[in-house]
């Protein structure tokens, strides 16, 4: 029963983040055009994650992100089988959130925004984002995010301050404002996987298929490497003296 509770918490918490993030992006597109812009998108992601962490931190540890789960796994804070359950719950939540948004928003909006898939801007003769840039920037942003997670939910000194949800959500919002225009600022493989998979299902046979999947691996490798690096640094250096 405890397993079901934690996986459900991971599912709902990840749904919070993915639904709010995707819907915010779609709302900035025509014919809706809320006018929220990048700031609104950043706030939607940050606020949703803050709420989810506050709600479910005591149930599942509030990972809501495969990169966080991988960081917890390499530092021995979660067992492998439980980590697999977390990852499946998170990815399923991303797919469910994307499915709801694809149904709720106009087809034009969904198509123009590619269902809110975190991606670099289309290349132009003057400016192109290289795959290595996406990999590095996503890794750095996730490093900062997982550092915030460890500092506020693992480190007893940070837990005593009791601002975990606030700090983690602000880190996501900060990263989106800083690099959302470069990579889409995913920091979360489940957040990338959900809309990519759902959009692919609806667009199979079109040329967009290969373009979506050809970049998708960057949004797994970058965040997971960044998350693992942050977890190891915090575990072995920042926490070492106290442990």
VOBA-1610 file (N, C-alpha, C; in pm, whole numbers, padded with zeros to 5 digits, always signed):
BEGIN
Unk+00083-00122+00000Unk+00000+00000+00000Unk+00086+00126+00000Unk+00196+00120+00079Unk+00284+00236+00082Unk+00342+00265-00055Unk+00373+00156-00132Unk+00425+00175-00266Unk+00325+00247-00354Unk+00199+00206-00344Unk+00094+00270-00424Unk+00083+00418-00388Unk+00092+00448-00260Unk+00081+00588-00216Unk+00192+00674-00274Unk+00316+00626-00267Unk+00426+00709-00314Unk+00423+00724-00466Unk+00384+00619-00537Unk+00378+00630-00682Unk+00264+00722-00725Unk+00154+00715-00653Unk+00043+00806-00683Unk+00083+00950-00655Unk+00156+00971-00545Unk+00203+01106-00513Unk+00297+01157-00622Unk+00385+01071-00671Unk+00475+01111-00779Unk+00398+01141-00907Unk+00295+01063-00934Unk+00213+01086-01052Unk+00141+01220-01044Unk+00073+01244-00934Unk-00003+01368-00920Unk+00089+01489-00918Unk+00200+01479-00845Unk+00292+01592-00837Unk+00353+01626-00972Unk+00389+01523-01049Unk+00444+01547-01182Unk+00337+01602-01275Unk+00213+01556-01256Unk+00102+01609-01336Unk+00083+01758-01308Unk+00092+01797-01181Unk+00086+01940-01145Unk+00180+02020-01235Unk+00307+01978-01236Unk+00411+02050-01308Unk+00387+02050-01459Unk+00362+01932-01514Unk+00350+01920-01660Unk+00223+01986-01713Unk+00113+01969-01644Unk-00011+02031-01690Unk+00001+02183-01688Unk+00049+02238-01577Unk+00062+02383-01565Unk+00159+02438-01669Unk+00271+02369-01686Unk+00373+02417-01780Unk+00325+02413-01924Unk+00270+02299-01965Unk+00223+02286-02103Unk+00109+02383-02131Unk+00013+02390-02040Unk-00102+02479-02058Unk-00059+02625-02065Unk+00039+02663-01984Unk+00087+02801-01987Unk+00149+02835-02122Unk+00227+02742-02175Unk+00288+02764-02307Unk+00181+02775-02414Unk+00085+02685-02414Unk-00022+02688-02515Unk-00105+02815-02503Unk-00121+02863-02383Unk-00203+02984-02362Unk-00139+03109-02419Unk-00008+03104-02445Unk+00057+03222-02503Unk+00047+03225-02655Unk-00010+03120-02714Unk-00019+03110-02860Unk-00155+03159-02911Unk-00159+03198-03038Unk-00286+03231-03102Unk-00371+03106-03118Unk-00503+03117-03113Unk-00582+03241-03102Unk-00610+03286-02958Unk-00551+03217-02860Unk-00577+03252-02720Unk-00492+03371-02679Unk-00362+03355-02683Unk-00264+03461-02656Unk-00295+03538-02528Unk-00263+03474-02416Unk-00289+03535-02286Unk-00199+03655-02259Unk-00090+03665-02332Unk+00004+03774-02310Unk+00100+03749-02195Unk+00097+03630-02138Unk+00181+03601-02022Unk+00329+03596-02058Unk+00361+03548-02178Unk+00499+03542-02223Unk+00584+03448-02141Unk+00716+03464-02152Unk+00810+03376-02084Unk+00795+03386-01932Unk+00766+03506-01882Unk+00749+03523-01738Unk+00633+03439-01687Unk+00522+03442-01759Unk+00406+03363-01718Unk+00435+03214-01723Unk+00509+03171-01825Unk+00545+03029-01837Unk+00634+02988-01720Unk+00731+03073-01687Unk+00821+03044-01576Unk+00745+03036-01444Unk+00654+03129-01422Unk+00576+03130-01298Unk+00485+03008-01289Unk+00425+02968-01401Unk+00337+02852-01399Unk+00413+02727-01357Unk+00529+02705-01418Unk+00611+02590-01380Unk+00654+02599-01233Unk+00705+02716-01194Unk+00756+02732-01059Unk+00651+02718-00952Unk+00536+02781-00975Unk+00428+02774-00876Unk+00374+02632-00865Unk+00355+02566-00979Unk+00303+02430-00977Unk+00396+02337-00901Unk+00526+02351-00926Unk+00621+02264-00857Unk+00626+02297-00708Unk+00619+02424-00672Unk+00618+02462-00531Unk+00500+02400-00458Unk+00383+02407-00520Unk+00262+02349-00459Unk+00277+02198-00445Unk+00324+02133-00552Unk+00336+01987-00550Unk+00436+01940-00444Unk+00548+02009-00433Unk+00648+01972-00331Unk+00590+01989-00191Unk+00518+02098-00171Unk+00458+02122-00040Unk+00353+02017-00005Unk+00279+01972-00106Unk+00174+01873-00083Unk+00229+01733-00057Unk+00327+01692-00135Unk+00366+01552-00136Unk+00509+01525-00089Unk+00578+01628-00042Unk+00714+01606+00007Unk+00721+01503+00117Unk+00620+01500+00203Unk+00619+01404+00313Unk+00572+01266+00274Unk+00522+01251+00151Unk+00471+01121+00106Unk+00577+01045+00026Unk+00628+01110-00078Unk+00720+01042-00170Unk+00859+01104-00174Unk+00878+01216-00105Unk+01002+01289-00117Unk+00997+01393-00227Unk+00887+01394-00303Unk+00861+01496-00405Unk+00972+01506-00508Unk+00998+01394-00577Unk+01096+01398-00686Unk+01036+01468-00809Unk+00930+01410-00864Unk+00857+01464-00979Unk+00946+01485-01101Unk+01057+01413-01108Unk+01156+01437-01211Unk+01252+01319-01214Unk+01266+01250-01328Unk+01361+01139-01334Unk+01504+01178-01297Unk+01543+01302-01324Unk+01679+01345-01289Unk+01697+01350-01138Unk+01595+01393-01066Unk+01601+01393-00920Unk+01606+01250-00869Unk+01523+01164-00924Unk+01521+01024-00881Unk+01656+00957-00905Unk+01719+00986-01020Unk+01851+00928-01048Unk+01955+00980-00948Unk+01944+01107-00911Unk+02034+01162-00810Unk+02016+01094-00676Unk+01892+01068-00638Unk+01865+00998-00513Unk+01914+00853-00520Unk+01904+00794-00638Unk+01946+00655-00655Unk+02097+00639-00639Unk+02176+00726-00701Unk+02322+00711-00695Unk+02377+00744-00557Unk+02299+00814-00476Unk+02344+00843-00339Unk+02278+00751-00237Unk+02211+00648-00284Unk+02157+00546-00195Unk+02032+00586-00119Unk+01961+00687-00166Unk+01843+00734-00095Unk+01713+00673-00148Unk+01725+00590-00250Unk+01610+00516-00301Unk+01663+00388-00362Unk+01587+00279-00348Unk+01626+00151-00405Unk+01592+00148-00555Unk+01660+00061-00627Unk+01645+00055-00773Unk+01502+00028-00815Unk+01436-00071-00754Unk+01300-00104-00794Unk+01204+00011-00766Unk+01222+00078-00653Unk+01139+00194-00623Unk+01166+00306-00722Unk+01293+00323-00760Unk+01328+00428-00856Unk+01259+00402-00990Unk+01254+00277-01032Unk+01186+00244-01158Unk+01038+00280-01148Unk+00976+00250-01034Unk+00836+00287-01013Unk+00816+00437-01018Unk+00909+00511-00959Unk+00903+00658-00964Unk+00911+00706-01109Unk+01007+00652-01184Unk+01026+00696-01323Unk+00903+00669-01408Unk+00844+00552-01392Unk+00725+00518-01468Unk+00608+00610-01431Unk+00592+00637-01302Unk+00485+00727-01257Unk+00503+00866-01315Unk+00626+00915-01314Unk+00655+01049-01364Unk+00629+01059-01514Unk+00677+00961-01589Unk+00658+00966-01735Unk+00511+00949-01772Unk+00439+00863-01701Unk+00296+00847-01727Unk+00221+00977-01699Unk+00260+01046-01592Unk+00196+01175-01560Unk+00223+01277-01670Unk+00345+01278-01724Unk+00376+01369-01833Unk+00290+01342-01956Unk+00271+01215-01987Unk+00186+01177-02101Unk+00042+01217-02075Unk-00007+01192-01955Unk-00145+01226-01922Unk-00170+01376-01929Unk-00077+01454-01875Unk-00092+01600-01878Unk-00092+01651-02021Unk-00003+01598-02105Unk+00002+01640-02245Unk-00125+01600-02319Unk-00179+01484-02287Unk-00303+01438-02352Unk-00419+01531-02318Unk-00430+01569-02192Unk-00537+01661-02150Unk-00523+01795-02222Unk-00401+01846-02229Unk-00379+01976-02294Unk-00406+01968-02444Unk-00368+01857-02507Unk-00393+01841-02650Unk-00542+01839-02680Unk-00620+01784-02588Unk-00765+01780-02604Unk-00829+01915-02574Unk-00777+01985-02475Unk-00843+02107-02425Unk-00817+02230-02512Unk-00702+02236-02578Unk-00666+02356-02653Unk-00695+02339-02802Unk-00716+02450-02873Unk-00744+02443-03017Unk-00630+02375-03093Unk-00664+02299-03198Unk-00559+02230-03276Unk-00453+02325-03330Unk-00492+02445-03370Unk-00395+02542-03419Unk-00293+02576-03312Unk-00341+02597-03191Unk-00253+02631-03079Unk-00157+02516-03049Unk-00212+02395-03044Unk-00130+02277-03016Unk-00022+02260-03123Unk-00061+02277-03249Unk+00036+02261-03358Unk+00142+02368-03359Unk+00101+02494-03341Unk+00197+02604-03344Unk+00300+02594-03231Unk+00254+02547-03115Unk+00344+02537-02999Unk+00406+02399-02984Unk+00379+02309-03079Unk+00427+02171-03069Unk+00393+02110-02933Unk+00275+02142-02884Unk+00224+02091-02757Unk+00316+02123-02639Unk+00387+02233-02650Unk+00470+02276-02538Unk+00594+02193-02515Unk+00642+02124-02619Unk+00764+02044-02606Unk+00883+02136-02584Unk+00961+02114-02479Unk+01082+02196-02461Unk+01182+02168-02574Unk+01211+02269-02654Unk+01301+02255-02768Unk+01378+02385-02787Unk+01494+02378-02852Unk+01562+02503-02889Unk+01485+02571-03001Unk+01507+02701-03023Unk+01438+02770-03131Unk+01481+02714-03267Unk+01396+02724-03369Unk+01433+02675-03502Unk+01561+02744-03551Unk+01647+02671-03619Unk+01772+02733-03667Unk+01745+02837-03775Unk+01826+02939-03776Unk+01822+03043-03879Unk+01963+03062-03933Unk+01978+03130-04047Unk+02114+03153-04099Unk+02202+03230-04001Unk+02141+03311-03914Unk+02217+03393-03822Unk+02242+03325-03687Unk+02156+03229-03650Unk+02161+03178-03513Unk+02110+03035-03507Unk+02193+02945-03456Unk+02156+02805-03440Unk+02206+02754-03306Unk+02120+02688-03233Unk+02159+02627-03106Unk+02211+02486-03134Unk+02335+02461-03103Unk+02396+02330-03127Unk+02348+02229-03023Unk+02343+02100-03059Unk+02303+01997-02961Unk+02390+02000-02835Unk+02520+02026-02850Unk+02605+02030-02731Unk+02564+02144-02638Unk+02514+02253-02695Unk+02467+02364-02611Unk+02347+02322-02530Unk+02253+02253-02595Unk+02136+02203-02524Unk+02178+02110-02412Unk+02270+02019-02443Unk+02316+01922-02344Unk+02378+01991-02223Unk+02465+02086-02249Unk+02535+02154-02140Unk+02440+02242-02058Unk+02357+02320-02127Unk+02268+02413-02056Unk+02163+02336-01975Unk+02106+02231-02034Unk+02010+02150-01959Unk+02078+02084-01838Unk+02203+02041-01857Unk+02276+01981-01746Unk+02302+02081-01634Unk+02341+02203-01672Unk+02368+02306-01570Unk+02240+02343-01495Unk+02132+02364-01568Unk+02007+02401-01502Unk+01960+02292-01407Unk+01973+02166-01449Unk+01929+02056-01363Unk+02023+02040-01244Unk+02151+02068-01265Unk+02245+02070-01152Unk+02197+02168-01046Unk+02159+02286-01087Unk+02110+02387-00992Unk+01980+02341-00926Unk+01891+02281-01005Unk+01764+02235-00950Unk+01785+02125-00847Unk+01865+02025-00879Unk+01886+01913-00786Unk+01964+01960-00663Unk+02052+02058-00680Unk+02118+02117-00564Unk+02015+02179-00470Unk+01916+02249-00528Unk+01809+02307-00447Unk+01728+02199-00377Unk+01704+02088-00447Unk+01629+01977-00388Unk+01705+01919-00269Unk+01833+01891-00286Unk+01912+01833-00178Unk+01926+01932-00062Unk+01945+02059-00096Unk+01966+02158+00008Unk+01844+02184+00094Unk+01725+02157+00042Unk+01603+02189+00116Unk+01522+02067+00160Unk+01547+01950+00099Unk+01469+01833+00136Unk+01553+01718+00191Unk+01685+01722+00171Unk+01775+01618+00221Unk+01859+01669+00337Unk+01921+01783+00319Unk+02006+01843+00422Unk+01919+01888+00540Unk+01947+01835+00659Unk+01868+01869+00776Unk+01873+02019+00807Unk+01983+02084+00774Unk+01994+02227+00797Unk+01896+02304+00709Unk+01881+02258+00584Unk+01786+02323+00495Unk+01642+02289+00529Unk+01620+02163+00571Unk+01485+02121+00608Unk+01432+02202+00726Unk+01523+02242+00814Unk+01481+02318+00932Unk+01424+02455+00894Unk+01468+02508+00781Unk+01419+02638+00735Unk+01277+02625+00680Unk+01242+02505+00631Unk+01106+02473+00589Unk+01058+02558+00470Unk+01146+02574+00371Unk+01106+02647+00249Unk+01134+02565+00124Unk+01132+02432+00138Unk+01168+02346+00027Unk+01090+02373-00101Unk+00957+02372-00090Unk+00875+02393-00209Unk+00900+02528-00273Unk+00913+02629-00190Unk+00935+02765-00240Unk+01069+02775-00315Unk+01174+02722-00255Unk+01308+02731-00315Unk+01318+02649-00443Unk+01261+02530-00444Unk+01269+02444-00561Unk+01189+02505-00677Unk+01070+02553-00648Unk+00989+02616-00752Unk+01054+02740-00809Unk+01115+02821-00722Unk+01184+02941-00769Unk+01304+02907-00856Unk+01372+02797-00824Unk+01486+02756-00906Unk+01441+02721-01048Unk+01329+02651-01059Unk+01276+02618-01192Unk+01236+02746-01266Unk+01167+02837-01199Unk+01126+02962-01262Unk+01248+03042-01307Unk+01350+03049-01222Unk+01472+03120-01254Unk+01539+03062-01378Unk+01548+02930-01384Unk+01612+02865-01498Unk+01536+02889-01627Unk+01403+02889-01621Unk+01323+02913-01741Unk+01344+03056-01791Unk+01347+03150-01699Unk+01373+03289-01737Unk+01514+03304-01795Unk+01609+03230-01741Unk+01748+03243-01784Unk+01774+03176-01918Unk+01716+03058-01941Unk+01754+02980-02060Unk+01636+02919-02133Unk+01514+02960-02099Unk+01399+02906-02171Unk+01404+02935-02319Unk+01459+03049-02357Unk+01466+03086-02498Unk+01574+03010-02573Unk+01663+02943-02499Unk+01773+02870-02563Unk+01739+02723-02582Unk+01692+02657-02476Unk+01667+02512-02483Unk+01521+02474-02458Unk+01439+02569-02414Unk+01305+02535-02368Unk+01303+02508-02219Unk+01421+02497-02158Unk+01437+02481-02012Unk+01348+02371-01956Unk+01376+02249-01996Unk+01299+02136-01945Unk+01345+02097-01804Unk+01473+02060-01791Unk+01530+02015-01664Unk+01465+01887-01614Unk+01383+01824-01697Unk+01300+01715-01649Unk+01262+01624-01766Unk+01320+01504-01776Unk+01289+01414-01886Unk+01140+01380-01899Unk+01069+01369-01787Unk+00926+01339-01793Unk+00849+01455-01854Unk+00889+01577-01822Unk+00825+01696-01879Unk+00846+01701-02029Unk+00962+01655-02077Unk+00989+01651-02221Unk+00921+01533-02289Unk+00923+01418-02222Unk+00871+01296-02284Unk+00721+01303-02309Unk+00644+01353-02212Unk+00499+01352-02225Unk+00450+01419-02352Unk+00478+01548-02373Unk+00428+01614-02494Unk+00492+01562-02622Unk+00618+01518-02614Unk+00682+01463-02734Unk+00610+01338-02780Unk+00579+01249-02687Unk+00511+01124-02720Unk+00370+01150-02771Unk+00297+01237-02702Unk+00157+01263-02741Unk+00152+01335-02875Unk+00238+01433-02896Unk+00239+01504-03024Unk+00279+01411-03137Unk+00374+01323-03110Unk+00416+01225-03211Unk+00300+01132-03249Unk+00223+01089-03150Unk+00109+01003-03181Unk+00009+01073-03272Unk-00009+01203-03250Unk-00105+01277-03332Unk-00052+01321-03466Unk+00081+01313-03485Unk+00141+01364-03609Unk+00219+01257-03683Unk+00193+01131-03654Unk+00268+01024-03719Unk+00250+01030-03870Unk+00360+01008-03940Unk+00357+01016-04085Unk+00401+01151-04138Unk+00407+01250-04052Unk+00453+01382-04095Unk+00603+01395-04072Unk+00665+01491-04139Unk+00810+01508-04132Unk+00858+01546-03993Unk+00766+01598-03911Unk+00806+01645-03779Unk+00851+01530-03689Unk+00812+01407-03722Unk+00841+01293-03635Unk+00989+01281-03600Unk+01072+01269-03702Unk+01213+01247-03679Unk+01279+01366-03612Unk+01233+01486-03643Unk+01291+01605-03582Unk+01268+01604-03431Unk+01151+01565-03388Unk+01121+01562-03245Unk+01209+01461-03173Unk+01215+01339-03224Unk+01289+01234-03155Unk+01440+01250-03169Unk+01486+01318-03275Unk+01630+01333-03293Unk+01693+01420-03185Unk+01615+01509-03127Unk+01665+01596-03020Unk+01626+01546-02881Unk+01534+01453-02875Unk+01475+01415-02747Unk+01579+01360-02648Unk+01676+01285-02699Unk+01774+01224-02609Unk+01851+01329-02529Unk+01866+01448-02586Unk+01937+01554-02514Unk+01866+01591-02385Unk+01733+01579-02386Unk+01653+01619-02271Unk+01640+01506-02168Unk+01702+01394-02197Unk+01722+01290-02097Unk+01865+01293-02044Unk+01960+01292-02134Unk+02100+01281-02095Unk+02146+01404-02017Unk+02116+01524-02069Unk+02160+01646-02003Unk+02108+01658-01860Unk+01975+01651-01840Unk+01923+01661-01703Unk+01970+01550-01610Unk+01977+01426-01659Unk+02016+01316-01571Unk+02162+01330-01529Unk+02250+01367-01623Unk+02389+01388-01587Unk+02404+01505-01489Unk+02331+01613-01516Unk+02336+01727-01425Unk+02282+01693-01288Unk+02174+01616-01283Unk+02115+01576-01156Unk+02206+01485-01076Unk+02268+01389-01144Unk+02360+01297-01076Unk+02481+01374-01023Unk+02533+01466-01105Unk+02649+01544-01061Unk+02616+01625-00936Unk+02500+01690-00936Unk+02460+01770-00820Unk+02443+01682-00696Unk+02381+01566-00714Unk+02360+01476-00601Unk+02492+01429-00542Unk+02587+01393-00628Unk+02717+01345-00579Unk+02794+01456-00510Unk+02792+01576-00566Unk+02862+01688-00503Unk+02802+01717-00365Unk+02670+01724-00359Unk+02607+01756-00230Unk+02630+01645-00129Unk+02616+01521-00174Unk+02628+01406-00083Unk+02770+01389-00030Unk+02868+01399-00119Unk+03005+01366-00081Unk+03086+01486-00031Unk+03043+01606-00061Unk+03120+01723-00020Unk+03044+01808+00083Unk+02925+01852+00048Unk+02853+01944+00136Unk+02800+01873+00260Unk+02753+01750+00244Unk+02698+01676+00358Unk+02803+01595+00433Unk+02917+01570+00371Unk+03011+01473+00425Unk+03054+01501+00568Unk+03083+01626+00598Unk+03134+01660+00733Unk+03030+01632+00840Unk+02900+01654+00807Unk+02797+01633+00907Unk+02761+01487+00922Unk+02787+01410+00819Unk+02755+01269+00829Unk+02872+01192+00887
//
